[in-house]
Amino acid sequence: MTEELNEVNLSRVLGKTVIDEKGKEIGTLDDLVMIPGEGFPQVSHLIVRNRKQLIVIPWLAITLFNRFVISIGRTTAEFPPHEESEGEILLKRDILDKQIVDVDGAKVVRVNDIKLGKYKEFLCILSVDIGLAGLLRRLGYDGVGKKIAALLKKEIPRREISWEYVQPLEMNLSRLTLTMAHDQLAEMHPADLATIISTISHQQIQAMLTSLDTETAGEAIHELEPELRSRVISEMDSELASDILEEMEPDEAADVLGDLSQEKAQELLNLMEPEEAEEIQELMEHEDDTAGGLMNNSFITITLAMTAGEAFQEVRRNAPEIEMIYYAYVLDDNERLVGVVSLRDLLITPAETPIAEILSENVKSVTVEAEPEEVLELIAKYNLIAVPVLDAQEKMAGIVMVDDILEPFLPEALKRKRHA
């Protein structure tokens, strides 16, 4: 380009006249073709509408581009007609008015306008406008907006999101999605992701979950309402669904599978690694309203023969596979519970100290058939974070965490708020 390019909104240039080097009118700007760029997506071609057809003009042919006029350095005859190609991404058609994920605000918003600007000699998408000001500008009601602002004695706030914080929901826009947006989406709280998933279409849900790593996708799915959770998993590719379930905590995966039909649940279990599938199936055998149905069978076990240092190393070795660690449970050779040691005690006790000297033997526990009220009573009375669950042979089967036991007792309104 021969002239310095300033920032310009897409709504200002769509429909503007395009002229050649002699000042002859070629047509009007209909759309812009985008390709991935270094940092931001960049314009590769202009699509111009003349009296006969749509033609394609490469960005490198442009000599002037602003809200008043667009000019090129060649003649019309040199440019071919526009033919749609698979994977082609157009600004007006594919991004304007579409829903996107604002990964900074943790919500789904609609694109009212798009800000373009110069970045490394190319015309790029710098940000998207999701506010009222952008909508009024887009509709040609700038004057109305100014009058409203004058009456209120307050400017209409601008609401723009830099493209690096945008996560498109349409599958064919994946090539324009920045790594930064993907990373930030994965860092969002699962409850925020679930809120977003609950407000978008089925096709968008699948695209969004596919863009996440399986662990993050699993955490988000578990936060969904059971009905939506079941539909999402049922309609997902079975291989992907089983991979996601494998990354979830066993009790969470059991919750999800328990909401599916028996046939679908078994299909997904068959696709999982045998060890993970076996853990989940064990949990699914218990009734939902029992300690067995609420427990998690992933927990840290140590032996009485260990020292505090050896026990701490065992905790570190198993920590990546366990969501929450507050206690290490001391089991005998028959997997019966002997005592418990808190993680705090392991941290402050000299490494050579035998576990027998620091364990608590008077451990409060429940059976797999125990009702939730009994578990809650123990947690409240003894100020516990987790309660061990024993099977019919008094072997340790799992633990019930405080948050898992509180869930059944929360009012529906508070549950919805918690997941929002």
N, C-alpha and C positions, 0 to 999 in steps of 0.2 A: 504493500500500500504506500502511496506517495504522501498521504496526510496522516498526522497523528490521530489515533482513534481514541475518543473519549468513551466513557461508560454510557450505555444506551439501553433502554428497556425494549424488550421484544415488541410490546404493544405499540411502541412509537414507530417501529419500522415496517411492521407487517402492512401490506397494501401500499407502501410507498413506491413512487416511480423509480424505475431503473432506466438509465440512459447510457448510450454508447459514447465513444470518445468524441464524436461530432455533435453530441447533444441531442441525438435522435432518441425518442422514447422507444424502449424495447418492450416494456410491460411493467407489471407491479410485483413486488416481492410477495411470494406465496408461503414460503417456508424456508428453513435452514437445515441442512444435513449436518449431523454431528458425528464426530469420531473421537475415540479416547485421545487425550492429550497428556502432556507432562504436567501434572498437577490438576488441570481442569479440562473437561471436554472441550474440543475446539471445532469451529465451523470448517468443513471441508468444501462444501458447495452451497450455492444459493439456488433455490427453485423459483423461477420467475414465470408468471402467467402472462402470456400475450393473447392476442385475439384468437389464435388458432389452437394453442396447446401450452403445456408446461415445458419449459426448457431448463437445462441444468448449466449453471455457470460456476466454474471453480473459484474458490476464494482467492487464489493467486492472481486472478484476472481483475479483481476489484481495485480501483484507484481511489474511491471515495465512498465512505459508508457512514451516514449519520441520520438523524431523525427527519431531515428535510429531503435529501436526495441520495441515491446510490448510483455510482457511475462505474463503468468498466472501460478497459483500454482496448477493446476489440469490437468487431461488428457482430450483429445477431446471427448471421449465417454460420458462424464458427461453432455454435453451441448446439449439442444434440438435444432431442426431446427427453423429458424425464421418464424413466421406466422404473417402477418400483422393484427393489431388490430385497431379498430375504436378509433380515438383520439390519436393514437400514433404519436409522433413528432420526426422526424429524422433530424439531423443537415444538412447533405448533401442534402437530398431530399427536405426538407421543408423551409430551411432558406438560404442556399448558393444560390446565384444568384437571390434571391427574392428581390422585392421592399419593402422598409421599410420607415417609416416616421422618419426623423431626427427631433425630437421635439425641439431640441436646435437651429438647423439651419433653421427650418420651411420649409422643402422641402422633396421631395421623392428622395431616393437614392437607389442604388443597392448594395447588399452585395457581395463583392469580396472575402472576407476571414473572418474567425472567430477566435478570440483569445480565447484559453482555458487556464485555470490555476487553481491552488489549492485555494479553499475557504472553510474553516471549514472541512478539510479532504476529500472534494469531488472535482471532476473535474467539473468545471463550465464554462459557457459562461461568459467571462469577458467583451468582447467588440466585435464589428464588424468592419471590415476594408472596407472602401468605396473608397479608393484612388487608384491611379495608381500603387503605390508600391505593394499593396495587389494583384492587378490584375496580375502584372508581376510575382510575387512570385507564385501565383496560377497556372499560365501557364508554370512555370518552366523557366522563362526568367530573373532570378535575375541578371545574368551576364550582360544582355543587359541593365538593369536598372542601374547597376553600371557604365557601359561605358557611358551611356547618362549623368549620374550625373558628371562623370569625365570631359566629354567634356564641359558641362555647368558650371563646377566648382561650382556646387551647388547640394546638396542632394535632391532627389525626396521626397517631403514632405509626411509624414505619415498622413493619415486621418482616424482616428479611433473614433468610438462613443461608449462610455460605454453603456453596455446593459441597464442601468437604464434610459438612454435617448432615447431608441429605442421603437417604437410602431409598432409591426408587423401588416401588412395589411391583411394577410390570416386569415380567420375565425377560422381555426383549430389550430391557434397558440395562441388563446386567453388565454389559461391556462398558457402560459409562459410570458404574459404581466405583467409588474410590476405596482403596484398602482402608483408609482411615475411617470411613463410614462403617465398613464391615466390622472393624475392631471395636468401634464405639458401640455398635449395636450389640455385640457380644458381651460388652461390659455393663449393659443395662440390667437393672434388677429384673428377675424373672416375672415378678408381678406386673412391672411396667410393660414388658414384652407381651404378657398375657392380655393386658388391657388393649394393646394395639391389635393383637390377633383377633380379639373379640369384636373389633369394629370394622374389619376389612372382609373382602369377598373370599370365597373358597380358593379361587385361583391365586389370589394374592397371598393367602395364608401359605399355600404350598411353596410359592416362590420365596417367601420370607424364611420359612423353616429350612429350605434347601440352602439358603445363603448363610445360615448359621452353622457352627460346629455342632456335632451331635449332642455334646454335653449341655450346651446352652439351650438347644432346641428341646431337650428332655426336661430341663428345669422349667422352661416356659410352658410346655404342654401340661405339666403336672399342676400348674397354677390355674389352668382353665376350669370352668365349670364342667362337671362330669359329662353332661350331654354333648357339649361342644368338643370336649377332649376325645370322646369316643368317636365322634364323626371325623375329626381330623385324622386320628390314627387309622380308622377303617378305610378312609379314602386315600391314604398315603401309600406310596410304593412300599410293598411289604419288606423288601430288603432294607430300605432306609428306616422304616418303622422299627424293625428289629434292632438295627444298629443304635438307634436313639434309646430304645428301652434298655439295652445293655449298658449304656452310659448312665442311666438313672440309678438312684438308690433302690435296692431290691423292694423295699416297702412301697416306694412311689410307683415303681413299675408294676407291682402287684395291684395297686389301686387302679392304674390305667387298664390293665388287662382284665381286671374284675368287672369293668364296665362294658366290656365287649362281649359279643356272642361267644359261646364256647368254641365254635369252629374257628373263628378268627383268632381268638386268644391262643389256641393250640397251634395254629399255622405260624404265628409269630414266635412262639416258644420253640418250635422245631427249627427255626432259622437262627436261633441264638446259640452261643457257645453252651455246651452241656452244663458246665459248672454254674454259669449265671442263670440258666433256665431252671436248674434244680432248686437254687435258692429262692427264686421267685415262686415256683410251684409250691414249695413248702409253706410260704406265706399265704398263698391263695387257698390253702386247705382250711384255714380258720375263718370263722364267722367275722364279719366286719365289726360287730359290736362287742368284741372280746379283746382281751389283751393280745392274744395271738394275731388277731386281725389288724391291730394297731402297731404291732412291734416291727422293729427293723432287725434283721438277723446278721447285720454287719457290725461287729464290735471287736474291741481289742481284748485278747486273752493272754495271760502270762501264767507262769508256774511258780509254785512255792519255793522251788530250788534256785530261783534267780536272785541276783542282787538288784539293787535299785538301778545301777548303771545298765545292767543287761536288760532289765525291764524297759528302761527308757529307750534303748536301742530298738527293742521290739516294737514299741509304740511308733518310733520314727519310720521303721520299715513298713508298717501297715498303714500309716497315716494317709498316703495318697488314695487309698481305696475306701476310706471311711469319711463320711460327711462331717460328723460332729464327734469330738473326742473330749470327754471330761473324766472318764474313769477307765482303768484297766482292771479286768475281772480275773481273779485268780481261780483257776479250775484245777481239779485233780485229774488223775489218769482216766477217770470215767466221765469226764466233762461235767462233773457236778461242781456247783459253786462253793468255793471255800471262803472267799473274802473279796474285798475290793480295795483298790488303791487309787486315790485321786491323782490327776495329772500334776496338780500343784505339789503334792507330796513327792512325786518322782523328780520334780524340778529342783526342789530345795534340799533333798536328802543326799548325803554323801554317796558316791557311786558304789562303794564297797558294802554298804549296808544291806543285810539280807531282807528280802521282801517280807519275811515272817515277822520282822520287827516293826513294820509300818502299815501292814494291812489292817483293814477294819473287818472283823469277823461277824459282827452282828448286822448282816446285810438284810435289808428289807426287800422282799421279792413278791411276785404274784405268779399265779399259774396261767397257762395259755387260755383257760376258760374264764378267767376273772373278768368281771364287768368293768366298763370304763369308770364307773363311780368309785370302785374299790381302788383302782390305780390312781385316780385323781386325789382320793383321800390320803393315800400314802405320800404322794408328792407334796401335797399341801402340809401335812402334819410334820414331815421330816425335812422339808425344804430341799427336796431332791431335784436334780436336773434330768435324771433317767432312772428307771426302775427295771431290774432284771426280770425276765420272764422264764419260768421253768416249765418243762413239759411233764407228761405223766410219769416219766422215770426220774424226775427231779433233775434232769440235765438242763443246762442253760440253753434256751432256744433263741433268745433275742433280748432286746431292750425296748422299752417304750420311752420316747423322749417327751419332755414336758410340753413342747409345742404340739406334738401329735395328739396328746391326750386332751389338751385344751380345745382343740378344733371341734369335736362333737358337741361341746357345751357352749360354744359361741352362738349368740343370736344370729339369724340369717342376715340381718342388715349389717352386723359387724363383720361377718364373714365376707360379704361382698365388698365392704370397705377395705378389709385387709387385703383382698386380692386385687383391689383397684390400683 
